[in-house]
Amino acid sequence: MTRRVWNSTLAAPTKRIERKTPLHNRGGSMFKLTAEDKAQWRWMYPMTEERGPCDCECGRWGYRHRAHLIPRSRTGMVLDNIALLLPACHDEQEKNTGQFCIRRNVDLYKKAAAHTAQWRKETGRG
């Protein structure tokens, strides 16, 4: 990213300043996924393409989103951290996962761990 500096006395551009940001230096993302995280993310994709029950046990069926329980910005990667939620439930869960689990009386962390265990079993990892 380049930025022009204006000299206040001349009111004309003087020289360019090169500016590097954390996202620019890291190829566009601050969050690097491990190979296992990427593999599980890809493995879960077909589950979002077919209709199924929501992990929050709301009783509804539909096309689901892969929802991070702990945001990636707070070191929440993929393993043991992804639940399959309907779009409306995902929007509600994103605001506060802890309160969402208490209101719905469901442990999404157990559901996420079960998805990871199933992935490990089917793919022979770990």
N, C-alpha and C positions, 0 to 999 in steps of 0.2 A: 504494500500500500504506500503510495507516495503522497506527499502533502506539500503544498506550496507555502512558503513563508513570505509574508508581505512586509516590506520595510516601511514603517509608518511615515518616515520623512519623505521618501520618494514616491510612495504609493504605487510601487511597481514590484513585480516578482524579482526576488534576488537569487535564490537557489533552491533546489529540491532537497527535501529531507526524506531519507529512506526510513520507513517505520515498520518494524516487525511485530506482529501480534502472536500470542500463543497458538491460536488456531492456524495462522499462516505458516508458522514454523513446523507444525506437526502434520502437515498434509491435509488439513481440513477438519480434523476431529481431535478433541482433547482426550477422548475416551478410547483406548485401544482394547479391543476384545481379544481374548486368548483363542487359540484354535478350538478348544472345547466349547467355549461360549458361542463361537460362530457355528459350530457343528450342531449344537442343540437348537440354536435359533432357526437354522435351516430345517432341522428335523421337525420342528413344531409348525412350520408354515402350512403344510397340507391340512392340519387341524383347523386352521383359520378359513380354509377354502370350503369346508363342508359345515353344514348346520349341526350344532350340538348343544348340550346343556352348558349353562354358565357355571363356572367354578364357585360362584358365591351362593349357589343353591337358592336362587330366587324363583326357580321353577320355570323360567322361560328358556326357550330354545332359539337359536339364531346363529348368524355368522359372528364369530368371536374375534377379539383382539388379543394379541400377546401383550400382557400388562406387566410392567416392572413393579414389584412391590416396594422395593427400595430403589429410588431413582438412580440412574447411572451417575448423575452428578454427585451423589453421596456414596460412591463406591459400590453401588448395586449393579453387578454385572448380570449374567444370565443364569448360571447354575444355581438352583434352589431359589430363584428369584422371579420366576415367570408364572403367571396364572392366566388362564384363558377366560376372558370376561366379555360379555356383550358390550356394545358401545356405550349404552346408557350407564351400565354398572361401572365401566372403565372410567368414564368421566367423573363419577361420584368417588371412586376409589382413589383417583389421582390426587384429590384434595387432601386426604388424610387416610392412609391405609389402616392405621390402628383403630380409629373411630369407625371406619367402614366395617372392619371385622367384628367389632363389638356390636354395632347396630344390626348387622346381618347374622350375628351369632355363628360365624364360620371362621375357621383358621386357614387363611389363604396360604400361609407359609407351609403348612402340611401338604396342601394341594400342589404347591410349587415343588416341594421335595419329592412328592409322588411322581410328578412329570419327569423330574431329573432321574429318579430311580428307573422309571420305565424306559427312558432314553438310554441309560447305561445298559440295561438288560437287552434291549433290542439291537444296540449297536456294538455290544461287547466291550465297552469302555469302562475302565475302573472297576 
